[in-house]
Amino acid sequence: MNKWYEFYKSRVESPTYEQYFQKKYQPYLHYLETHIKPQMKVGEFGCGTSLVTKLLYHNKCMFKVVDNNARMLELTTMTLGDKQVEKKLQDITEPINEPFDLIHSHGVLEHFKPYTVCNIIAQQLKVCPHLVHYVPSAKYSHPSFGDENLWTAEQWQHWIGVPEVIEFNQGYDLMLIWRS
């Protein structure tokens, strides 16, 4: 868990990382921005630093960020500053006991085995009609942390049952989308 904190702490402290992130993940951020409407409850599960929530934040929505690492939630507090966002220490694999209008994550699902991802998605779909998860694709030559599943869009669809996949950055990056 400390390796996550150390890796992301330098990014939170970097004056240029947020701009880099916005440019690299613009299609993902744009998709989320166009689907978040006033009064929605939006959850970022496996939030890490909560940079995605910071970039999507506006006062007309209720935002909640969830991570299983207390030190990462410290970075979330640094990232979000005085923004009114609820924070919760909880594992992404645990049942969710409240409804959401949209749940998203960035760089989380690829760290789990297929059966665990299926369970995570099933839990989320019980409380939310729209899920949007970013994962890196098999086009990357090696994992960042060593445990990532770098799969093609077709593998995500076959193994996890993802109904919609949007590729961007020449297919290096994927949005996995569930809508009911």
Backbone bond lengths (Angstrom), bond angles and torsions (degrees), N, CA, C in turn:
res aa  C-N    CA-C-N  psi(-1)  N-CA   C-N-CA  omega(-1)  CA-C   N-CA-C  phi
1 M - - - 1.443 - - 1.526 111.88 -
2 N 1.325 117.08 -32.12 1.463 119.18 179.77 1.516 112.25 -66.42
3 K 1.350 117.57 -30.27 1.466 118.55 -179.88 1.528 110.71 -64.17
4 W 1.347 116.97 -35.16 1.465 120.17 176.90 1.524 109.91 -63.37
5 Y 1.320 115.84 -47.82 1.455 120.76 -177.97 1.530 110.49 -59.80
6 E 1.313 116.98 -49.44 1.469 120.36 -178.02 1.526 111.35 -62.95
7 F 1.318 116.61 -41.85 1.465 121.30 -179.91 1.532 110.70 -61.53
8 Y 1.317 116.53 -47.78 1.458 120.22 -174.98 1.527 114.04 -83.67
9 K 1.314 117.97 -21.84 1.470 120.21 177.72 1.526 110.46 -59.60
10 S 1.329 116.54 -42.93 1.463 119.26 179.79 1.528 111.11 -64.44
11 R 1.311 117.11 -30.99 1.464 120.14 178.31 1.530 111.15 -72.53
12 V 1.314 117.32 -40.17 1.468 120.60 178.28 1.528 109.48 -63.15
13 E 1.303 116.81 -37.37 1.467 121.29 -177.67 1.529 113.10 -80.99
14 S 1.324 117.80 -13.83 1.467 121.50 -177.76 1.527 111.13 -74.56
15 P 1.334 117.21 132.13 1.465 119.28 178.15 1.534 112.94 -74.58
16 T 1.319 118.81 -12.69 1.465 120.94 -175.54 1.532 114.00 -112.09
17 Y 1.331 118.23 -11.48 1.464 119.44 -174.49 1.529 112.58 -62.92
18 E 1.321 117.83 -41.28 1.462 120.40 -178.44 1.531 111.00 -59.37
19 Q 1.318 118.44 -41.65 1.461 121.72 178.41 1.527 110.87 -66.05
20 Y 1.334 116.45 -41.96 1.464 120.82 176.63 1.528 109.95 -59.43
21 F 1.326 116.69 -47.19 1.458 122.59 -178.19 1.531 110.35 -60.22
22 Q 1.336 116.97 -46.57 1.461 121.22 -179.88 1.520 111.53 -58.82
23 K 1.307 116.61 -41.07 1.464 120.27 -179.14 1.532 111.10 -71.13
24 K 1.322 116.87 -49.02 1.467 120.64 -176.48 1.530 112.37 -64.19
25 Y 1.319 117.58 -41.27 1.461 121.36 -174.58 1.528 112.50 -105.23
26 Q 1.323 117.79 23.53 1.455 122.67 -177.76 1.531 112.58 -53.67
27 P 1.334 121.21 -44.47 1.469 119.14 179.46 1.538 113.03 -61.32
28 Y 1.321 116.92 -38.61 1.461 122.23 178.03 1.530 110.06 -65.94
29 L 1.328 116.98 -48.36 1.460 121.63 179.50 1.529 111.15 -62.86
30 H 1.323 116.49 -40.99 1.466 120.73 179.33 1.527 110.75 -63.36
31 Y 1.322 117.09 -43.52 1.460 120.28 178.17 1.529 110.03 -57.55
32 L 1.329 116.04 -49.10 1.467 119.75 -180.00 1.532 111.19 -61.70
33 E 1.328 117.11 -45.49 1.468 120.89 -179.38 1.524 111.65 -57.91
34 T 1.322 117.40 -39.70 1.464 120.35 -177.35 1.521 112.52 -75.69
35 H 1.331 118.15 -16.20 1.463 120.90 -179.17 1.529 113.67 -105.93
36 I 1.317 117.81 -4.55 1.463 121.04 176.75 1.525 108.35 -94.92
37 K 1.310 115.01 119.66 1.464 121.90 -178.07 1.536 109.20 -112.98
38 P 1.342 117.44 159.92 1.471 120.42 178.02 1.536 111.59 -53.85
39 Q 1.297 114.56 145.56 1.465 124.77 178.16 1.525 114.39 74.15
40 M 1.311 118.69 2.16 1.465 120.45 178.43 1.524 110.63 -73.62
41 K 1.323 115.39 154.34 1.463 121.36 170.64 1.524 106.25 -105.06
42 V 1.337 115.23 119.00 1.459 122.41 -173.58 1.516 108.87 -118.05
43 G 1.328 116.87 129.47 1.453 121.70 179.84 1.514 111.91 -117.01
44 E 1.322 115.41 135.22 1.469 121.26 172.10 1.523 106.32 -109.63
45 F 1.328 116.61 110.50 1.460 122.37 -176.10 1.520 109.57 -102.29
46 G 1.342 115.67 130.31 1.454 120.46 -169.99 1.521 107.25 72.67
47 C 1.327 115.21 49.21 1.465 121.72 -166.90 1.519 114.61 -69.96
48 G 1.323 118.41 -22.98 1.459 118.13 -177.58 1.517 110.29 58.86
49 T 1.327 116.79 -117.53 1.468 121.41 -179.35 1.523 112.92 -86.35
50 S 1.322 118.35 -10.02 1.470 124.39 -177.09 1.517 113.30 65.94
51 L 1.313 117.58 27.53 1.458 120.17 178.51 1.525 110.81 -63.08
52 V 1.320 118.27 -36.48 1.468 119.81 178.71 1.525 109.66 -62.51
53 T 1.315 117.59 -45.68 1.467 120.25 178.55 1.525 110.29 -61.98
54 K 1.305 118.04 -41.22 1.472 120.26 178.07 1.529 110.57 -58.03
55 L 1.333 116.46 -43.60 1.460 120.28 -177.25 1.533 112.51 -71.95
56 L 1.319 117.16 -24.04 1.469 121.47 -179.19 1.526 112.61 -96.17
57 Y 1.308 116.75 -10.27 1.462 122.47 -169.65 1.528 113.68 -60.39
58 H 1.303 114.83 133.46 1.462 123.04 164.56 1.522 107.04 -153.74
59 N 1.306 115.87 153.98 1.463 121.89 -170.50 1.522 114.94 -68.91
60 K 1.308 118.93 -14.21 1.459 120.49 -176.19 1.523 112.95 -84.48
61 C 1.320 117.65 2.00 1.466 122.04 177.46 1.519 109.65 -122.53
62 M 1.313 114.41 161.15 1.459 120.64 173.46 1.521 106.86 -103.52
63 F 1.312 116.77 121.72 1.452 121.90 -179.39 1.526 109.55 -112.19
64 K 1.328 114.74 139.56 1.460 120.93 175.76 1.526 107.16 -134.54
65 V 1.330 115.81 133.78 1.456 121.05 177.54 1.522 109.00 -117.15
66 V 1.331 115.60 140.27 1.457 121.77 -173.91 1.522 108.74 -133.46
67 D 1.329 116.24 133.14 1.465 121.12 174.49 1.523 107.78 -148.84
68 N 1.324 115.88 156.66 1.467 120.16 -179.43 1.526 112.54 -94.69
69 N 1.318 117.39 6.70 1.450 122.03 -175.58 1.529 108.82 -123.21
70 A 1.323 116.85 113.65 1.472 121.50 -178.52 1.525 111.88 -59.99
71 R 1.319 117.39 -35.17 1.471 119.27 179.51 1.524 111.26 -67.61
72 M 1.339 117.07 -34.36 1.460 119.45 176.59 1.525 110.12 -68.12
73 L 1.325 116.83 -34.88 1.464 118.92 176.38 1.530 111.38 -66.09
74 E 1.333 117.18 -26.39 1.472 120.16 172.37 1.524 109.81 -63.78
75 L 1.338 116.24 -42.38 1.466 119.98 178.02 1.528 110.52 -66.39
76 T 1.319 115.93 -35.16 1.465 120.83 175.92 1.524 109.78 -58.55
77 T 1.312 117.10 -45.10 1.459 121.36 179.24 1.526 110.28 -60.62
78 M 1.344 116.84 -40.81 1.470 120.28 177.38 1.527 110.46 -64.09
79 T 1.315 116.87 -43.88 1.462 121.67 -177.33 1.517 111.85 -65.64
80 L 1.332 116.71 -45.57 1.462 121.08 -173.04 1.526 113.95 -81.80
81 G 1.317 117.24 -19.49 1.465 119.56 179.83 1.509 111.57 57.57
82 D 1.336 117.43 -126.91 1.459 121.34 -176.09 1.531 113.98 -92.40
83 K 1.336 117.56 11.28 1.459 119.98 178.67 1.529 110.13 -65.43
84 Q 1.320 116.06 141.10 1.459 122.57 -177.77 1.532 109.62 -82.88
85 V 1.314 115.57 87.87 1.460 122.70 -179.10 1.519 107.99 -129.56
86 E 1.319 116.35 129.51 1.464 120.80 176.50 1.525 108.92 -75.63
87 K 1.325 116.54 136.60 1.472 122.62 179.53 1.521 108.80 -118.09
88 K 1.337 115.64 141.34 1.459 119.14 -179.51 1.518 110.00 -141.66
89 L 1.329 115.53 136.18 1.457 122.58 174.39 1.527 107.31 -89.42
90 Q 1.317 116.34 109.25 1.464 121.66 -178.54 1.519 108.87 -161.23
91 D 1.308 116.53 145.32 1.460 122.15 176.29 1.520 109.72 -77.40
92 I 1.307 117.20 139.46 1.461 122.58 -178.79 1.529 112.54 -63.49
93 T 1.333 116.72 -19.21 1.463 120.24 -179.46 1.525 112.93 -85.48
94 E 1.322 118.00 -9.33 1.463 121.89 -178.85 1.531 110.98 -81.48
95 P 1.335 117.36 152.44 1.467 120.28 177.49 1.530 111.60 -58.71
96 I 1.319 114.78 148.19 1.461 122.34 179.06 1.525 106.58 -103.24
97 N 1.326 116.99 130.16 1.460 121.26 -173.33 1.523 114.20 -108.23
98 E 1.321 117.33 26.04 1.463 120.30 179.21 1.526 108.77 -153.09
99 P 1.318 117.18 153.22 1.466 119.72 -179.45 1.529 112.63 -80.61
100 F 1.316 115.29 151.51 1.460 123.55 174.10 1.520 107.68 -133.47
101 D 1.320 116.55 155.78 1.460 121.57 173.66 1.520 111.46 -91.24
102 L 1.327 116.53 -29.16 1.461 122.17 178.54 1.521 108.15 -152.55
103 I 1.324 115.63 134.79 1.473 122.09 174.20 1.515 107.08 -121.84
104 H 1.334 115.50 138.05 1.468 119.74 177.48 1.526 109.77 -139.70
105 S 1.324 114.13 162.73 1.466 121.14 172.13 1.521 108.00 -150.63
106 H 1.303 114.65 158.69 1.465 120.79 179.13 1.521 108.42 -131.39
107 G 1.324 116.45 110.24 1.455 120.34 176.07 1.513 114.30 72.36
108 V 1.323 117.43 42.75 1.460 121.33 -177.59 1.528 111.59 -119.38
109 L 1.324 116.93 -54.16 1.468 120.91 -171.09 1.524 113.76 -59.70
110 E 1.313 117.45 -29.43 1.471 119.84 -177.29 1.528 112.85 -67.71
111 H 1.318 118.07 -9.04 1.465 121.82 179.82 1.526 113.54 -90.04
112 F 1.330 117.16 1.90 1.462 121.25 -176.65 1.525 111.74 -117.08
113 K 1.313 116.07 156.56 1.465 122.64 173.21 1.526 108.61 -68.65
114 P 1.348 117.19 155.13 1.480 119.74 -177.55 1.520 114.31 -53.84
115 Y 1.331 119.25 -43.00 1.471 119.69 -178.29 1.526 111.18 -64.97
116 T 1.332 117.74 -33.59 1.471 120.59 177.85 1.522 110.22 -70.75
117 V 1.339 117.56 -40.76 1.466 120.34 176.99 1.525 109.59 -60.36
118 C 1.326 117.16 -43.83 1.470 120.48 178.60 1.527 110.92 -59.49
119 N 1.325 117.62 -40.51 1.468 121.33 178.11 1.527 111.31 -67.11
120 I 1.330 117.45 -40.99 1.468 121.24 177.88 1.525 109.76 -60.19
121 I 1.321 116.14 -48.17 1.465 120.77 -178.62 1.528 110.48 -63.70
122 A 1.325 117.04 -42.34 1.473 120.30 178.77 1.529 110.62 -60.38
123 Q 1.340 117.45 -42.86 1.470 121.08 177.79 1.529 110.74 -61.61
124 Q 1.324 115.91 -44.10 1.462 119.89 -177.57 1.524 111.66 -67.71
125 L 1.333 117.19 -39.73 1.462 120.21 -179.67 1.531 112.63 -67.76
126 K 1.330 117.66 -20.69 1.469 120.63 176.11 1.529 111.41 -66.58
127 V 1.343 116.79 -27.84 1.470 120.53 -174.29 1.526 113.94 -119.52
128 C 1.345 116.66 0.98 1.463 118.90 -173.26 1.529 110.93 -150.60
129 P 1.335 118.05 133.53 1.463 120.47 -179.37 1.522 115.60 -85.45
130 H 1.340 118.10 -8.88 1.465 120.42 -173.77 1.525 109.66 -141.98
131 L 1.332 115.40 114.66 1.462 122.07 178.34 1.516 108.95 -116.22
132 V 1.336 115.95 138.99 1.459 121.86 177.38 1.525 107.30 -137.69
133 H 1.331 116.35 111.97 1.462 120.72 -177.56 1.525 109.96 -122.77
134 Y 1.326 115.54 128.46 1.467 121.05 174.79 1.526 108.93 -89.08
135 V 1.346 115.47 137.57 1.466 122.09 171.41 1.529 108.81 -141.35
136 P 1.332 117.55 150.92 1.458 119.84 172.42 1.531 108.92 -76.20
137 S 1.310 116.65 154.59 1.465 119.98 -178.22 1.529 111.95 -99.98
138 A 1.314 114.55 179.89 1.467 122.20 179.16 1.522 112.44 -69.33
139 K 1.323 118.37 -8.50 1.464 120.46 177.95 1.528 113.01 -69.57
140 Y 1.341 116.99 -22.64 1.456 119.32 175.60 1.524 108.18 -69.20
141 S 1.323 117.42 139.20 1.465 120.85 -173.74 1.523 113.51 -76.24
142 H 1.339 117.27 -25.93 1.462 119.01 178.84 1.530 109.82 -156.63
143 P 1.327 116.28 153.11 1.467 120.54 179.69 1.528 111.99 -68.06
144 S 1.318 116.57 151.50 1.460 121.74 177.49 1.523 111.98 -72.23
145 F 1.333 116.96 -42.68 1.459 121.90 -177.64 1.512 112.84 -107.84
146 G 1.316 117.39 -10.26 1.452 120.86 176.85 1.513 115.15 100.29
147 D 1.339 117.84 -15.14 1.464 119.06 -178.23 1.528 113.12 -112.75
148 E 1.330 118.18 6.31 1.455 120.32 -177.45 1.528 111.97 -72.75
149 N 1.320 115.61 142.24 1.456 122.24 169.42 1.521 106.27 -88.37
150 L 1.315 116.43 106.40 1.462 120.51 178.15 1.526 106.73 -94.76
151 W 1.333 115.50 94.60 1.457 122.38 -175.06 1.519 110.77 -112.47
152 T 1.324 115.10 159.02 1.456 120.99 173.42 1.532 108.93 -76.80
153 A 1.320 115.37 167.35 1.471 119.88 175.71 1.527 110.00 -58.93
154 E 1.330 116.25 -40.39 1.459 120.56 -179.23 1.525 111.49 -64.78
155 Q 1.323 117.60 -37.69 1.470 120.40 177.65 1.527 111.00 -65.88
156 W 1.335 117.63 -41.57 1.466 120.28 176.74 1.519 110.00 -60.90
157 Q 1.317 116.75 -41.62 1.465 119.77 179.99 1.526 111.13 -67.42
158 H 1.304 117.44 -41.55 1.468 121.52 -178.12 1.530 111.93 -71.56
159 W 1.327 117.69 -49.67 1.464 121.51 -173.23 1.524 113.37 -80.07
160 I 1.328 117.42 -31.71 1.461 120.72 -174.45 1.533 111.47 -110.48
161 G 1.306 117.94 -17.68 1.457 120.79 -178.95 1.515 113.16 77.94
162 V 1.316 117.45 34.12 1.466 121.73 179.66 1.532 108.41 -69.49
163 P 1.336 118.23 121.13 1.461 119.52 -178.28 1.527 114.87 -72.51
164 E 1.333 117.07 -28.92 1.466 120.17 -178.22 1.523 109.54 -141.40
165 V 1.331 115.30 131.10 1.464 121.30 176.48 1.521 107.53 -127.78
166 I 1.320 115.72 129.97 1.462 121.42 174.75 1.525 107.31 -113.15
167 E 1.321 115.72 122.02 1.461 121.27 177.00 1.525 108.71 -92.34
168 F 1.339 116.34 142.88 1.460 120.28 173.58 1.529 108.77 -146.25
169 N 1.326 116.52 173.62 1.469 122.49 -173.87 1.524 110.31 53.38
170 Q 1.333 114.57 53.67 1.460 123.08 179.53 1.530 112.70 56.16
171 G 1.307 116.96 32.60 1.456 122.07 176.68 1.517 114.78 84.19
172 Y 1.329 117.87 4.21 1.466 120.59 177.69 1.536 111.35 -74.36
173 D 1.314 115.88 -26.59 1.456 120.51 -174.58 1.528 109.58 -124.68
174 L 1.352 115.32 146.15 1.457 121.40 -175.32 1.524 111.09 -130.29
175 M 1.337 115.48 142.07 1.465 122.06 167.47 1.520 106.67 -107.77
176 L 1.305 115.90 124.32 1.452 122.31 176.77 1.523 106.85 -100.58
177 I 1.337 117.14 124.91 1.467 120.29 -170.41 1.530 110.86 -128.34
178 W 1.312 114.51 131.25 1.467 122.94 172.17 1.522 106.89 -121.94
179 R 1.335 117.80 132.67 1.470 122.96 176.09 1.525 108.41 -138.03
180 S 1.322 115.43 134.85 1.468 117.12 175.03 1.514 110.22 -117.32
